[in-house]
Amino acid sequence: MDLRTGTWALLVLAATAACKEAPPPAAPPPPDVYVAAAIQQDVPVYLELVGQAKGSQDVEIRARVEGFLESVNFREGSIVKKGDLLYEIDRKPLEAALAATRADQATAQARLEKANNDVARYTPLVAKQAVSQQELDNAKSAQDASRSQVEAAKAAVEKATLDLSYTRITSPVTGLVGTTAVKAGNLVGRGESTLLTTISQIDPMLFRVGATEADYLRVAKRMASNAGGARTGDAPRAEGIQLTLADGSVYPATGRINSVERAVDPTTGTLGLELSYPNTNLVLRPGQYGKARLLLETKVGAVLVPQRAVQELQGLYSVAVVRADNKVAIRSVKVGLRVDSLWVIEEGLKPGEKVVVEGPQRVQDGMTVTTKPVPPPGAGEAK
């Protein structure tokens, strides 16, 4: 054997020995996943409807006689009581008109008295044939005409008196008065009754919402059991309806269903509902928007998981369940309502089963994993 052949032989033997001594590569450890157990609890089912507040009674204040406005006697946006003086219209022209009608009434009364005297004087003279029957008939006709003129004069006086009373415009209800549409010195009531302002009764306050046909049927079914002795066809009644205002705050008092529209609006497919809320602190004002929340039912023993654990693909929902042997099983589920950060699982999951919450899209069916509990809120978990 020459030197080169011996060298190659030694190299081959060294390489073979090195291959036999190298250990096989170690398998990677199972990936860490955060899991949460499916919980079981009673879940209230609410119906939320957006709507707008309005006064329980909105009264338009209008000028019923023509004249120049003398004074405005209220503070805009304040509460006025029934009978409070709101406006005064110049009385002088109407006082003059009343005086003229009273003078006409006195004239008509004097004519009636003369006609009565003529009839009384002619009646015995006709029997003695001192005057003709025609003269007596003419006197009686004049008497009837004078009596009618007196009645007409009395009606004119009553109308003039009523018109004069309309110069003092008072509040017909207790409520919140709006801004005035006219100022002192304006001519009002010419040709039509001028709108002066509007007063709204705001205690209680009405809140109008529009419910779909399906939502209304859900409400009606829920309230049917509480109808008691109500007559068939009566609007469903519900108490304890929560109201959330535009700033996100919850109104302290709860309301009830006050009335339901007669028919569904064919243009929107909704049915109008009026909710009633007490408004003793006068926080609610007409025109405000808010969201009413009505309890429809309570799902007893519902199964819930975090919403992050549910995956959706083309309308199909699934969760990654970690079995007792730490193997993953991808399972199809039927979802229901969302409750805060949780999702109700109608079918496909049992209480206590662990589901992958963070990164369920990274695990596969049959994969072995190492589980860790989901960190509590604020502990740095993904959101």
Buried (B, 14 or more C-beta within 10 A) or exposed (E): EEEEEEEEEEEEEEEEEEEEEEEEEEEEEEEEBBBBBBEBEEBEBBBEBEBBBBBBEBBEBBBBBBBBBBEBBBEEEEBBEEEBBBBBBBBEBBEEBBEEBBEBBEEBBEBBEBBBEBBEEBEEEBEEEEBEEEBBEBBBEBBEBBBEBBEBBBEBBEEBBEBBBBBEBBBEBBBBBBEBBBEEEBBBBEEEBBEBBBBBBBBBBBBBBBBBEEBBEBBBEBBEEEEEEEEEEEBBBBEEBBBBBEEEEEBEBBBBBBEBBEEBEEEEEBBBBBBBBBBEEEBBBBEBEBBBBBBBEEBEEBBBBBBBBBBEEEEEBBBBBBEEEBBBBBBEBEBBBEBEEBBBBBEBBEBEBBBBBBBBEEBEEEBEBEBEEBEEEEEEEEE
